[in-house]
Every structure is written in C-alpha cells, then in structure tokens.
Amino acid sequence: MNPEIESQPRPRVLSGMRPTGALHLGHYHGALKNWVRLQSSHDCFFFVADWHALTTHYQDRQSIERNVYDMVVDWLAAGIDPEQATLFIQSRMPEHAELFTLLAMSTPLSWLERIPSYKDQVSRPNAEGATYGLLGYPLLQAADILIYKAAYVPVGEDQSAHVEVTREVARRFNRIYSPDRAILPEPQELLTETARLSGLDGQKMSKSYGNAIAMRDEPAVVEEKIRTMPTDPQRVRRSDAGDPARCPVWPLHELYTDAQTRADLQQGCKSAGIGCLDCKQPLIEAIQKEQQPWRERAADYLANPKQVHWIVEVGTERARAVARKTLREVRAAMGLNY
C-alpha cells in the first residue's frame, strides 16, 4: 500500500442531537445506526446540541442535565466508540458561541428569516416563541459545523437545506475576509437513509406523541407495547381476512423481519390463517434481540456514571483543540489578532 495514501487523514464528519432524554428506535434507525457505521471510516465529531434545545424549550431547564447524559448513554449503548469518535457537549464549548457571533457580522438577516421553522413560528397567533435564539438557530448550526471544518454532515434529504445555508455562510465569509484561501471549507451533505419509522399508533415515532419504543425498554415493556398496538381496522374478528397494507404493525415488520417471514405472515393474514397476536410475535422477538446488547452495554455505564462524564470530558477537550485553531484563523482573517 502507498504510505502516502495510508497516512492521509480521514474525512471529518460532524453531527449532533438535541438532548431529549433516553432515545427510541426512531433515533437509532434514523441517525445512530449510521453514526456507528461512519466512525470506523471517518473522523467523527458527535455533539450534544443542548444550546439548540433551548431555542424552542428555553424554559425546560430542570431535566436538561439528566437528558444530556441519558442520551450519551444511549449513544454508547448503540455502539458509538469514544476511542474512534469525539463526543462532546455544545454548551461546554464557548468557541461555538464566539464563531456564531463573528459569522453574524456578515450574515444577511434575510437568510435567517427565510428558514421555514422560523417563518412558521412568527406566523402563529402567539408569536412569543419566535425568539432571537430561534432566528439565529441556522447560524449557530453553521458555526457548529464550520468550526471543525467538517467535510460532511449526515442528513436526510429533507434536511439538506440546512447544510446549504452553512455553505452560503462559509462562502460569504471566505469571499469577504479570505479571498485567496478558503479558511472555512464548505461542507457537503452525506445523504443517509432516514426512513420514517412508524410508532405504536402508525404515526411517526416520537416521544411527544407517546408512541415510541425506547432503545432500552425492558423486554416485558416491548412485548406489552407491541401486543396492544392497533391492527387492520377492517379485521374485526379472528376469522376475518386482513391486509397488512392497512395495518400499523406492518411498517415495523418491513424493518425488522426477513423477507420469508414477511411473506408467510402476509399470506396468513390475508387468508385469516393466523391472528394478529401470531403476526406480532416475530416482531416482538426481533426488537428484543436488537435491544439486548444495548441494555447490556448501558448497564455498565449506568453503574459507573463517572466513566460517562469522563468520556464527555475527554471528547470536549479534544474538540476544543480543533475549535480554537479554527478561531485563531478566523480572528486573524477579520483583523482581530491584536
């Protein structure tokens, strides 16, 4: 192997999550599964976006610390390796706030006002929720990405516009302050499969909807949740033929059970050869099997919370070294290195 190729640095990836507490299966399949895959091939920086959480829930301060560490435990339980990836907390990094402020000096207000989430808030009858923090959310997000000079940001197609705003901010900064050398490289979106995961009621799985299966739910809890899920509304009696296409359980089967099992279940449902509980049992077992190693890994971290704090502490210092270097370049370009 060519030693020059072998010594090339891995491309950097930056991604974060708002701390909402313990995560559910939608979080795992929508993001965490991809993070685990990326960490072996990329230089991954994964952060707890606790400042971003305050842009819409600025009054919910009582549970934020617990939510932060519950989420980090789920990251570790899912297979995120702190030896391969850098894990840190956004609010422990004042460098993010400084770059946000510096970028704000050259970012047109209209760029932020056109963001759909902000437009939605200000159009509501009670627009008190449309705070300056919410207006500046995309710019803080840009600072999160640019301060690490991330090459890629993993997003679904519906989120690629957020990365485009970051590119516009970087492009404008470079044009004004550093036309001969791009100090802030423009990141690219790393499109990921973030298929909508159905919850217990057929809607998108969400903690706020009360329809989620947590990553660390106990086996008995998972069994109870799945067994009580609604099924084909037109299959009233056991002897009625059903149709999986009408059943809220079926989207979970499409993710969790193999093709042959699905074919057998589909035939049994349409012929009334099996009941709904018979159909649900393979799904229960598949979810419980996936969760078992998560619960085992989480148990070790929950028994030693100081280890989790230390992992975050080490990751924060590692991230700070990179962030400070970028800030020195930005300050110099803006004439602030006196």
N, C-alpha and C positions, 0 to 999 in steps of 0.2 A: 504494500500500500504506500502511496506517495505520502511522505511525512508532512509535507506542507498542507495537503488536504486534511490529513488526520488532525492537525493542530488548529484548524480553523474553528473559531468559536461557534457554538450552536446559536441559531437564530433565537432571539428573545421573544417570549410571549407574555402578555400582561392581561390578567382578568381578575375580576372581583365580584363579590356578592354582598348584598345588604344583609346585616345580621338580623334575621327574623326568628332566631332560636333554632331548635332541632329541625333538621331538613327532612323532606319527604321524598318519595320515589320520583316525583317530577323533577326535583332539583338534581337527583342523581343522573337520570337519563337525559336531562336537558343540558347539563353542564359538567357535573363532576366526573362522569364516565369518560368524557373527552379530556378533562384535565389529567386524569390518571394516565391516559394514553400518551398525551403530549409530553409529560415530564421526562420520559426516557429519551426523547429526541430533540427537545428544545430547552432553552434556558428559561424556565417558567417562574414568573413572579405572580403569586396569588394573594390578594389582599382582602381584608375585611373592610367593606365600604361603610363604616359607621357614620362618617360625616354625611354621606349620601342618604342614609336612613333618616337623618334629621331634616332633610329637605321637605319631607312630607309628613313626618311624625316627630316634629321637634319637641312635643310635649311628653312623649313616651320615654322618659329618662330612667324610670325605676327598674326596668328589666333589661336595659341595653347591655350591661356587663355580662349578665347571665347568657343573653342571646349570643353575644360575641363568642364566648368560649364553648357554648353548646354547638355552635356551627363549626368551629375549628375542630372539635372532637369528631364531628361527622365527616369532615374532610379527611382527617387522619384515618378514621374507620373505613372510609371508602377506598383507601389505598394511596392517598397523597403521601409522598415520602419526603420529609423535611431535609433529607440528605441530597435529594435531587431537585427539589423546588424550594423557592424562597417564600415563606409565609409571614405576613406582617399585617399590622393594623393601621389603617389610614390615618386615624387621629393621632397616632404616635409619631407621625411624620409631618412636622410643620413645614418641611420643604415643599410638600404638595400645595399648601396654602400660599406660600411665597410665590411659587411659579404661577399659580392661579391669579394672584394679584398682578404679577408682571405681564401675563398674557392679556389680562383685562384692559391694559392700557392701549392695546392696538386692535382689540376685537370689536367690530361694529355691533352696536346694540341690536340692530335688526336681525343679525344672525341668531341671536338667542331668542328673540321674540317670535320667531317663526317655528320654533320647536313645538310639535303637536301637544306634548304634555303640558307645556306652559299655556298655550293657546286654549286648551281645554279648561284649565283652572280659571283663567281670567274671564272666560265666557260664562261661568256659573253665576247664579244669582248672588251667592255669598262668596265673593272673591277673596276673602281673607286668607285662604290657603295659598294664594299666589304670592309667595314671599320672594325677597331678593335671592334667597338661597335656591329656590326652585328655578328662578330665572337663570341663575349662574350655574346650575347643575351641569349642563353640557360642557361648560368651560372648565369646571373643576374636573370633570371626567377626562377632558383633553389633557389637563395637567397631570392627572394620574398616569396617563399613557406616555406622554412625551417626556416626562422627567426620567423615565427608564429607557428612552429611545427604543421602545418596543417595535419589533418588525411586524408582529402580528397580534391581532386581537380576536380571539374566538367569539363569534356571534352567529345568531341565526339570521336568515335573510331579512326578517322584519326589523333587525337592529342595525343593519349595515349603515343606515343614515347617520347614526351616532359616530361611527368611525369616519365618515366623510366630513363631518363637522371638525373633527380633530385634524384631519388632513388640511382643511381650509385654514385653520388656526395656525398650524405649523408653516404652511406655505406663505401666509401673510407675514408671520414673524420673520422668517428667513429672508423674504424679499426686502423688508424694511431695515432689518438690523444686520443681516449677514448675507448679502447677495452673492459673495464669492464662494461661500462654503455653507452648506445647509447644516446649521447647528442642531435643529430639531428635525430628524428624518420623519417622513410621512408614513404612518403605519398602514398596513393592509389588513382588511378583514379576513379572518380564517373561517370560512363558512363551515358550520357544523350542522349535523343532523339534530335538530332540536324539535323533534316531532311532538305535537301536543299530546300530553299524557292525560288520559281521562281519569277523573276521580270517581269516588264511590257513587256519585249520582249521574255520571255521564258527562258532566261539565269538566272544564279544565281543572286538573288537580291543584288545589290551593288551600293553604291553611285558613285563609279568611273565609272560604266557602264551607269550611268544616267537612270537607270530603276527601281528606288526604290520608294516605298510609305513610306513617313516619318511617324513616330508614331504620330506626332502632325499636320499632314496635315489637312487643313480645309476640311469640307465635300464637298464643291464645287470642291476643287482640287482633292480629291479622285475620285469623280464622273467623272471628266474630264479625269483623267488618265486611269481609267478602261474602260470608253466608247471608248477611242481611242486605246485600246490595239488591236494588230493583233489577228485574229482568225484562224480557219481552212483554210489554203490557198487554199484548193480544193473546198471550199464553196464560189463560186464567186457570185452567185445570191441568193436572198432570198428563191427562190423555190428549190435550190439545197440541197440535203441531206448532212448533215455533220457528223463528227466523233469527239467526244470530245478527243479522244486519240491523235489527231493531233493538238489540239487547245492549245495555250499557256495560255489561261484563265483557263483551266480545273484544273491544279495543285492547283491553289488558291481555287477553289471550293472544292477540296478534303480536304482542311484545314478548310475552313470557313462555308460551308453549310452542313446541315444534310443529312443523307442517303436518306430520302424520296424525298427531294428537288432535290438532285443529280439524283436520278432515273427518276424523272419527266423531268428534263432538258435534260438528256441523250436521253430519248425517243423522246422528242420534237425536239431535234437537228437532230437525225438520220432520223426522218420522215419529216423534214422540216416543222414541225408544229409550231415552234417558230423561231424568228430571233435571231441574235447574241446579239442585244441590250436587248431582252427579257431575254436571258440567263445571261447577265451581271448584271441585276438589283438586283437580290437577293444577289450577291456578294458585290455589292456596299453598300447595306444596312447592311450587316453583318460586313463589315470592319468599316463602320461609327459607328455602335453600339459599337464595341470593343473600338474604339478610343475615344468616348465621355468622359468616366471618366478620361482618360489620359489627355485630353485637359483641363478638369476642374481642376484637381489637379495641372497641370503645371501652369495654370493661377495664382493660389495663390502664387506659388513660384516665378514666373516671376515678380509679383507685389511687392515682398519682397526679392530681391536678397541677402540682408544681412543675411536672415534666412538660405539660401543655404550655404553661406560662413561659417556660424556658425556651421551648421551640419557637414561640412567637417572639421572644426577646432576641434570640439569635437571628431570626429572619429579619426583624426590624432593623437591627444594626447592619446586616448585610445590605438591605435595601437602602439604608441611609448613606452608605458609602457611595453607591451609584448615584443617588439623587443629588448629593452635594457636588459631585463632579459636574453634573449637567448644569446645576445652578451657577457654578463658577463661570462656565462658558456663557450662559445666558446673561449674567450680570456684566461680564466683560463686553459682550456684544452691544448691550444697552448703555454702555458708558458708566456703569455703576461699580467699577472695580477699584475705586479710590479708597 
